[in-house]
Amino acid sequence: MLALAEKEADDISGELSDEDAEQGLVLLGLVGLLDPPREAAIEAVKQCLEAGIRPVMVTGDHGVTAKAIAEQLGFAHTDRALTGREVEEMSDEQLEECILEIDVFARAAPEHKLRLVKAMQAKGGICAMTGDGVNDGPALKRADVGVAMGIQGTEAAKEAAEMVLADDNFATIVGAIEEGRKVYDNIRKTVTFILPTNGGQGLAIMLAVLAGTLLPVTPLQALWVNMVVAVTLGLALAFEKAEDDIMQRQPRDPSAALLDLFLLWRVVFVSILLLIGVFGMFSWILQVQGGSEELARSGAVNMLVMGSAAYLINSRFLVNSTLSLHGIFGSRPVWIAIGLVVLLQLGWTYIPFMQTVFGSAALSPIHWLVILAGSVVLYLVVELEKFILRKREGSDATHSGRHDEATTSAN
C-alpha cells in the first residue's frame, strides 16, 4: 500500500530537505499493489492435492497475508496460520500433533523451518523443503529432498540441497514428480514384461526335462528369444508416456518392494499362459500334424515371441484396459519394436543359414494363423484378468503399499 501526495514547490530553493518533504503535503490517494499467485502455481497445488501431496507454506510474511495467499492457491487447511512464536512455545510432541492439520506457518525463522521438517518426518511424511537463503541450509539438508532456488538462491542453499530449480517455479517441482512417477511406472512395466518371457521358456524346458519328453525350445533357441525380446520388445516400454491418471494416484510407500505381490502374480500368470501356448503349439505340430521336431520347435519359438509381443501391448497399462484405439495403437515405440521382432522372426524362420544354426524350419500360413490366434487369446485373457482385478479391488489395486501422505514445504 502506497500513499501519494503533492506539494507546490514555488517557495523551495535548492535541494529538498526532510522538512520540505514531510510538511504541507496534500494527500491525493492510496495505491494498493497486488501480486497474485500465478495460474501455473494454482494448478500445481491442485495437482499436488490430487496426487496425495500436501503443499505447506512456510514464510516470513504476516499470518493474515500468508493465510490469504494460501486460500488463493487452494491449500487444504487454511483456517489457521501458525506463527513462529507459537512454534517456539510448542514442544516437539505438540508440534507433531498439529503438523498434519496446519498448512500455513507465518513469521517463521530458519530454526522454525528445521523443526517443521523434523516434525513432519516424525509423523512418517516424506518432506521436500524449498529455500533460497544461507539460513535455510539446515532445513534443506534435513529434508528428504532439499530444493534450492537457482535464480535467487544463494550458493550455500544450492550446496545444501539435492535439487536446484533453474526457473524458481513451484510448478517445476510438480512436473519433476510426474516425471519421476512415469519413470518408476515404466520400470515396473518393463520388469513385469521381461520376466514372464523368461519364465515361460524356463518352465517349458523344466517341465520337458522332468517329464522326459522332447524339449519344445532348445537352449540355443532360448538364447535367441532372450536376445530378440531384450533388444526389441524390452526397450519399447522405456519410452512409454505417462498414464492419464498418474497424478491422481496416491504416493507409494518408499519401503515397498519394486516387485510386489501383484507383479509377482502377473509374472506367474503370464508365464503359465506362455507355457500353455508354447507346449500347445509344439504338441499340435508334432503330434496332430505329424511335423518334424525342427518344425514343431520353430512353431513353439515363434509362439513364444509373438505371444510376448501381444503381452507387450497389455503391459502398456498395468491395470487400466488397453482395449481401445489409444491402448492398442497409442505407442509408436511399441509398434516399431513389434515390427522389428516380426522381421527378425521371419528371417530366423526362413533364412537357410538361420535354420542351420538354430535348428528351425519354414512354417506354413496355417501355422502363422494359429500363432496369431494364440497371441490374440493371450492378450484377451490378460485384459480379462485386469478387468476382474479392477472389479474386485478397484482401480488402485496395483498401487499397494501406497504412502499416506507426502509433504512439500514451500518457502
C-alpha positions, 0 to 999 in steps of 0.5 A, a space after each residue: 500500500 502506497 500513499 501519494 501526495 503533492 506539494 507546490 514547490 514555488 517557495 523551495 530553493 535548492 535541494 529538498 530537505 526532510 522538512 520540505 518533504 514531510 510538511 504541507 503535503 496534500 494527500 491525493 490517494 492510496 495505491 494498493 499493489 497486488 501480486 497474485 499467485 500465478 495460474 501455473 502455481 494454482 494448478 500445481 497445488 491442485 495437482 499436488 492435492 490430487 496426487 496425495 501431496 500436501 503443499 505447506 507454506 512456510 514464510 516470513 510474511 504476516 499470518 493474515 497475508 500468508 493465510 490469504 495467499 494460501 486460500 488463493 492457491 487452494 491449500 487444504 487447511 487454511 483456517 489457521 496460520 501458525 506463527 513462529 512464536 507459537 512454534 517456539 512455545 510448542 514442544 516437539 510432541 505438540 508440534 507433531 500433533 498439529 503438523 498434519 492439520 496446519 498448512 500455513 506457518 507465518 513469521 517463521 525463522 530458519 530454526 522454525 523451518 528445521 523443526 517443521 521438517 523434523 516434525 513432519 518426518 516424525 509423523 512418517 511424511 516424506 518432506 521436500 523443503 524449498 529455500 533460497 537463503 544461507 539460513 535455510 541450509 539446515 532445513 534443506 539438508 534435513 529434508 528428504 529432498 532439499 530444493 534450492 532456488 537457482 535464480 535467487 538462491 544463494 550458493 550455500 542453499 544450492 550446496 545444501 540441497 539435492 535439487 536446484 530449480 533453474 526457473 524458481 517455479 513451484 510448478 517445476 517441482 510438480 512436473 519433476 514428480 510426474 516425471 519421476 512417477 512415469 519413470 518408476 511406472 515404466 520400470 515396473 512395466 518393463 520388469 513385469 514384461 521381461 520376466 514372464 518371457 523368461 519364465 515361460 521358456 524356463 518352465 517349458 524346458 523344466 517341465 520337458 526335462 522332468 517329464 522326459 519328453 522332447 524339449 519344445 525350445 532348445 537352449 540355443 533357441 532360448 538364447 535367441 528369444 532372450 536376445 530378440 525380446 531384450 533388444 526389441 520388445 524390452 526397450 519399447 516400454 522405456 519410452 512409454 508416456 505417462 498414464 492419464 491418471 498418474 497424478 491422481 494416484 496416491 504416493 507409494 510407500 518408499 519401503 515397498 518392494 519394486 516387485 510386489 505381490 501383484 507383479 509377482 502374480 502377473 509374472 506367474 500368470 503370464 508365464 503359465 499362459 506362455 507355457 500353455 501356448 508354447 507346449 500347445 503349439 509344439 504338441 499340435 505340430 508334432 503330434 496332430 500334424 505329424 511335423 518334424 521336431 525342427 518344425 514343431 520347435 520353430 512353431 513353439 519359438 515363434 509362439 513364444 515371441 509373438 505371444 510376448 509381443 501381444 503381452 507387450 501391448 497389455 503391459 502398456 497399462 498395468 491395470 487400466 484396459 488397453 482395449 481401445 484405439 489409444 491402448 492398442 495403437 497409442 505407442 509408436 515405440 511399441 509398434 516399431 519394436 513389434 515390427 522389428 521382432 516380426 522381421 527378425 522372426 521371419 528371417 530366423 524362420 526362413 533364412 537357410 543359414 538361420 535354420 542351420 544354426 538354430 535348428 528351425 524350419 519354414 512354417 506354413 500360413 496355417 501355422 502363422 494363423 494359429 500363432 496369431 490366434 494364440 497371441 490374440 487369446 493371450 492378450 484377451 485373457 490378460 485384459 480379462 484378468 485386469 478387468 476382474 482385478 479392477 472389479 474386485 479391488 478397484 482401480 488402485 489395486 496395483 498401487 499397494 503399499 501406497 504412502 499416506 501422505 507426502 509433504 512439500 514445504 514451500 518457502 
